[in-house]
Amino acid sequence: MTKVAAVQMVSTPVVSENIETARRLIGEAAQTGAQLVLLPEYWPSIGLNDAERIHHAEPFGSGPIQDFMAEMSRKYGIWLIGGTLSLVSQQPGKVLNSSLVYTPEGENIARYDKIHLFGFATERESYDESASICGGDDVVTFDAPFGKVGLSVCYDLRFPELYRAFGECTLIVVPAAFTYTTGKVHWEVLLRARAIENQAYVLAAAQGGRHITGRRTWGHTMLIDPWGEVKAVLPEGEGVIAGELDVDLLASIREKLPALKHRKL
C-alpha cells in the first residue's frame, strides 16, 4: 500500500500568501503519512489578468516558487507534484503552464508543460489560455517506487488520447482549476472515465471556491480507484484528501477485465 494525498486551495493573486497556505496544507498532507502529495493548478497565483501570470513567471530551475517546492519535498521526505506554475517561455508575452515533480531529496526529476489550452465562452464568462500560455508538446511520465505516474493538467482531461499515450500507469495525476460551470457537469465523470478506461488510480487536486478575483472554481479534489470508484473527495474550500494505492487491487482488476490487452488500436 502507498498513501497519496491531494491539496485543494482557493488561491489569491498574492504569491507569498499562497506559498504559506501551501506550506500549511502540505504539512497536513504529510501528517497523514502520504508518500506523494499533489498541488492544484495555478496554486502560486490566480490573478486578475494575464499580465499577472507573465509577471510571476520563473525561469525553469530558479525562483522562490521552485525553491519552496524543493524545500517541502526535502522537509517531509515526499514525492511532490507541484500542480502548475508559470515558467518563462521563448515566446514573448507568453508563459508555460508547467507541472514539476520533486523527489523526497528535493530533486526535480520531471517537467510537464500543459499541452491542451482551455478556451470557453458564454454570455457570463470567457477564458482563453492561448492568449498568454504556450502549449507543450511532450507526453511525460515518471517512475516512482510504487509504479509509473502519468502527468496531465486540467483541460487535458477532455483528451483521452493523451492518457493512452502514457502506457500502463499505476497513477495518473490531474492538477486543475476547473470552472464551476463546467466542473459541476463534467469533472467527476471525466475523471472516473480516465480511471476506468486506463485501469489506473486517478488523483486530482483542484482549486475549489470563490476567489477574491471573482472567479469560482469547482473543487471536488478526489482520489478514484481503477474500478472508477471515488475513494475520497473534498467538495469545496481549502483542505487535503488522502487515500491508498492498492497495487494488488489494480492487478486484480487488470487480470479479471484485461481491457488494456484487448485493445486493437
TANOR-V650751 format. One record per pair of residues at least 4 apart in sequence whose ideal C-beta (glycine too) atoms are under 7 Angstrom apart, sorted by the first residue. I is the first residue (numbers start at 1). J is the second residue. D is the distance in whole Angstrom. If there is no record, write none. Layout:
BEGIN
((I/J/D) (I/J/D))
END
This chain:
BEGIN
((1/244/5) (1/245/7) (1/246/6) (2/35/6) (2/146/4) (2/244/7) (2/245/4) (3/32/7) (3/33/5) (3/34/5) (3/35/6) (3/242/6) (3/244/5) (4/34/6) (4/35/7) (4/36/5) (4/203/6) (4/223/7) (4/242/7) (4/243/7) (4/245/6) (5/29/4) (5/32/6) (5/34/4) (5/37/5) (5/240/6) (5/241/7) (5/242/4) (6/38/5) (6/203/5) (6/204/7) (6/205/4) (6/221/5) (6/223/7) (6/241/5) (7/22/7) (7/25/5) (7/26/7) (7/29/6) (7/37/7) (7/38/7) (7/39/5) (7/40/6) (7/205/6) (7/240/6) (8/40/6) (8/205/6) (8/206/6) (8/208/5) (8/219/6) (8/221/4) (8/234/5) (8/238/6) (8/239/5) (9/18/7) (9/21/6) (9/22/7) (9/40/5) (9/43/6) (9/207/6) (9/238/6) (10/207/6) (10/208/6) (10/209/4) (10/211/6) (10/237/7) (10/238/6) (11/18/5) (11/42/6) (11/43/6) (11/45/6) (11/46/4) (11/207/6) (11/211/7) (12/17/5) (12/18/6) (12/46/7) (12/211/7) (12/212/6) (13/45/6) (13/46/7) (13/47/4) (13/48/6) (13/52/6) (13/213/7) (14/18/7) (15/19/6) (15/44/5) (15/45/5) (15/56/6) (15/65/7) (16/20/7) (17/21/6) (18/22/6) (18/43/6) (18/44/5) (18/45/6) (19/23/6) (19/44/7) (19/68/5) (20/24/7) (21/25/6) (21/238/7) (22/26/6) (22/39/6) (22/43/6) (23/27/7) (23/72/7) (24/28/7) (25/29/6) (25/238/7) (25/240/6) (26/30/6) (26/37/6) (26/72/5) (26/76/7) (27/31/7) (28/240/5) (29/34/5) (29/37/5) (29/240/5) (29/242/7) (30/34/6) (30/37/7) (30/76/4) (30/78/6) (32/240/7) (32/242/4) (34/78/6) (34/242/6) (35/78/6) (35/79/6) (36/78/6) (36/79/4) (36/144/7) (37/78/5) (37/80/5) (38/81/5) (38/173/5) (38/175/6) (38/203/5) (38/205/4) (39/43/5) (39/81/7) (39/82/5) (39/83/3) (39/175/6) (39/205/6) (40/83/5) (40/175/5) (40/176/6) (40/177/7) (40/205/4) (40/206/5) (40/207/5) (41/83/5) (41/84/5) (41/153/6) (41/154/5) (41/175/4) (41/176/5) (41/177/4) (41/207/7) (42/46/5) (42/84/6) (42/177/5) (42/207/7) (43/83/4) (44/56/7) (44/65/5) (44/85/5) (45/52/7) (45/56/5) (46/177/7) (46/207/7) (46/211/5) (46/213/6) (46/215/7) (47/52/3) (47/53/6) (47/213/7) (48/52/6) (48/213/5) (50/54/7) (50/131/6) (50/132/4) (51/55/6) (52/56/6) (53/86/5) (53/95/6) (53/132/6) (54/93/7) (54/95/6) (54/132/6) (56/86/6) (57/86/4) (57/87/6) (57/88/5) (57/95/4) (58/62/6) (58/63/3) (58/65/6) (58/66/6) (58/85/7) (58/87/6) (58/88/7) (59/63/7) (59/88/5) (60/87/5) (61/66/7) (62/66/7) (63/67/7) (64/68/6) (65/69/7) (65/85/5) (66/70/6) (66/100/7) (67/71/6) (68/72/6) (69/73/6) (69/80/6) (69/82/5) (69/100/6) (69/102/6) (70/74/6) (70/102/6) (70/106/4) (70/108/7) (71/75/6) (71/106/7) (72/76/6) (72/80/6) (73/78/6) (73/80/4) (73/102/4) (73/103/7) (73/104/6) (73/106/5) (74/105/6) (74/106/4) (77/104/4) (78/104/6) (79/103/6) (79/104/6) (79/144/6) (80/102/4) (81/99/6) (81/101/5) (81/173/6) (82/99/6) (82/100/5) (82/102/7) (83/99/7) (83/175/4) (83/205/6) (84/97/5) (84/98/6) (84/99/5) (84/114/7) (84/153/6) (84/175/6) (85/98/6) (86/95/4) (86/97/7) (87/95/6) (87/96/4) (87/98/5) (88/95/7) (89/94/5) (89/95/5) (89/96/5) (89/134/5) (91/134/5) (94/132/6) (94/133/6) (94/134/5) (95/132/7) (95/133/6) (96/113/5) (96/133/7) (96/134/6) (96/136/7) (97/114/4) (97/133/5) (97/153/7) (98/111/6) (98/112/7) (98/113/5) (99/112/5) (99/151/5) (99/153/6) (99/175/6) (100/108/5) (100/111/5) (101/108/7) (101/109/6) (101/110/4) (101/142/6) (102/106/6) (102/107/7) (102/108/6) (103/107/5) (103/109/6) (109/142/6) (110/140/6) (110/142/4) (110/151/7) (112/136/7) (112/140/4) (112/151/4) (113/136/3) (114/135/7) (114/136/6) (114/153/4) (114/156/7) (115/135/6) (115/136/5) (115/137/7) (115/156/6) (115/162/7) (116/135/7) (116/155/5) (116/156/5) (116/159/6) (117/129/4) (117/130/5) (117/133/6) (117/135/5) (117/155/7) (118/127/6) (118/129/5) (118/154/7) (118/155/4) (119/127/7) (119/128/5) (119/129/7) (119/130/7) (120/126/7) (120/127/5) (120/179/7) (120/182/7) (121/126/4) (125/181/7) (129/133/5) (139/162/7) (139/165/5) (139/166/7) (140/151/5) (141/148/5) (141/149/6) (141/150/5) (141/151/7) (141/166/5) (141/169/7) (142/149/6) (143/148/6) (144/149/5) (146/170/6) (146/245/6) (146/247/7) (147/169/7) (147/170/3) (147/171/7) (147/247/7) (148/169/5) (148/170/6) (149/169/6) (149/170/7) (149/171/5) (149/173/6) (150/163/7) (150/166/4) (150/169/4) (150/172/5) (151/173/6) (152/156/4) (152/157/7) (152/162/6) (152/163/7) (152/172/7) (152/173/7) (152/174/5) (153/175/6) (153/176/7) (154/175/7) (154/176/4) (154/177/6) (154/178/6) (156/162/5) (157/174/6) (157/190/5) (157/191/7) (157/194/7) (158/190/7) (160/164/6) (160/194/7) (160/197/7) (161/165/7) (163/172/6) (163/194/5) (163/198/5) (168/260/6) (169/198/7) (169/200/5) (170/200/6) (170/201/6) (170/245/6) (170/247/7) (170/250/6) (171/200/6) (171/201/5) (171/203/6) (171/245/6) (172/194/6) (172/198/7) (172/200/5) (172/202/5) (173/203/5) (174/191/7) (174/202/6) (174/204/4) (175/205/5) (176/204/6) (176/206/5) (177/206/7) (177/207/4) (177/217/5) (178/182/6) (178/183/4) (178/187/5) (178/206/6) (178/217/6) (178/218/4) (179/183/6) (179/217/7) (179/218/7) (180/184/6) (180/216/4) (180/217/6) (180/218/5) (182/186/5) (183/187/4) (183/218/2) (183/220/7) (184/218/6) (186/190/5) (187/191/6) (187/218/6) (187/220/6) (188/192/6) (188/220/6) (189/193/6) (190/194/7) (191/195/7) (191/202/5) (191/204/5) (191/222/7) (191/224/6) (192/196/6) (192/224/6) (192/228/5) (193/197/6) (194/198/6) (194/202/6) (195/200/6) (195/201/7) (195/202/4) (195/224/4) (195/225/7) (195/226/6) (195/228/5) (196/228/4) (199/226/5) (199/253/6) (199/254/5) (199/259/7) (199/260/6) (200/226/6) (201/223/7) (201/224/7) (201/225/6) (201/226/6) (201/245/5) (202/224/4) (203/223/5) (204/221/6) (204/222/6) (205/221/5) (206/217/7) (206/218/7) (206/219/5) (206/220/6) (206/221/5) (207/217/4) (208/217/6) (208/218/7) (208/219/2) (208/220/7) (208/221/7) (208/236/5) (208/237/6) (209/217/7) (209/219/6) (209/236/5) (209/237/5) (210/216/5) (211/215/5) (211/217/7) (219/234/7) (219/235/6) (219/236/4) (220/233/6) (220/235/6) (221/233/7) (221/234/5) (221/241/5) (222/230/6) (222/232/6) (222/233/4) (222/241/7) (223/231/5) (223/232/5) (223/241/6) (223/243/4) (224/228/6) (224/229/7) (224/230/5) (224/231/7) (225/229/5) (225/231/6) (225/249/7) (226/249/7) (226/250/5) (226/253/5) (227/253/6) (231/243/5) (232/241/4) (232/242/7) (232/243/5) (233/241/7) (234/239/5) (234/241/5) (246/250/7) (247/251/6) (248/252/6) (249/253/6) (250/254/7) (251/255/6) (252/256/6) (253/257/6) (254/258/6) (254/260/6) (258/262/6))
END
